[in-house]
Amino acid sequence: MGNKQNIYFWILVGLLIFAVGYIVVDRYFEIKSARELSVFQEGVDYGYKSAVLQIIQEVSSSCESVSVFVDNQTVNIIDVECLQKVSQAD
C-alpha cells in the first residue's frame, strides 16, 4: 500500500511541475509578445510623426504647394498663411 501511495505522490509532483512550467512558459511568451507589440507601436508612432513633421516643414518653408502621394492618390498642400499674404498684397 505504501508503494502505491509513493507512486501516486510522484505522479502528482510530476504533474504539478509540468503545470507550473507550462504556466511560466506561457506567461513568458505573453510578456514577450506584448513587448514586441509595444516596440512596433512606438515605431509606427515615430514614423507617423516624422512624416507629418516633414510635410509641415516643407509646406512652411516656401509658399509653393507640396505634393503628397499615397498609393494612387496625390494631394497638393499649401500653407494658408501664404495664401492670405498673397491676397493681402493684391
N, C-alpha and C positions, 0 to 999 in steps of 0.2 A: 504494500500500500504506500509506503514512504517513497518508493522508487517512482511510482506513477505521479505522485504529487511533485516530485523533483522535476520530472519531465514537463509537466504542465507549467510549473513555475518558469522554467527556462524558455518554454514556448511563449508564454506571456511577456517575459522580459524581451525576447527577440521581437515580438510584435510591437511592443512599446518603443523599442529602439528604432524600428522601421518607421513607425508613425511619426515619431519626433523628427527623424531625419528627413522624411518626406515634407513635413511642415516647414522645417528650416530651409530646405532647398527651394520649395515653392515661394516662400517669403523672400528669399534672396533674389530670385528671378523677377518677382513682382517689383521689388525696390529698384532693381537694375533697369527694368522697362520704364518705370516712372522717371528715373534719372535721365535716360536716353530721350524720352519724350520731352522733358524739360529743356534739355540742351537743344533739341530740334526746334522747339517753340521759340527759344531765345534767338536762334539763327534766323528763323522766319521774321521775327520782330525786327532784328537788326537789319536784315535785307530790305524790309519794307520801309523802315525809317531812312535808310541810306538812299533808296530810290527817290523817296519824296523830297528829301533834303537836296539831292542833286537837281531835281526838277525845279525846286524853288530857287536855287542858286542860279541856274541858267536863265530862268524867266526874269528874275530881279536884276540880273547883271546887264541886260540890254532891253531895249524896247522893241525887240523883234519877237515874232512868235516862235515857239519851240514845239517841234513835232514829237508826239509821244505815240509809240507803236505798241499795240498789244494784240497778239495773234494776227488777225486780218483787219484790225481796226486802227485807224490813225486819227488822232485828235491834235489840233493845234492850240497851244496855250499861250496867252499873252497876259502881262500884268495889267490890271485895271487902272492902276495909278498912272501908268504910261499913257493909256488912252485918255484919261482925264487931263493930263498935262498937255497932250496934243490938242484936245478940244478947247482948252482954255487959251492956248497960244493962238488959235484961229480967231 
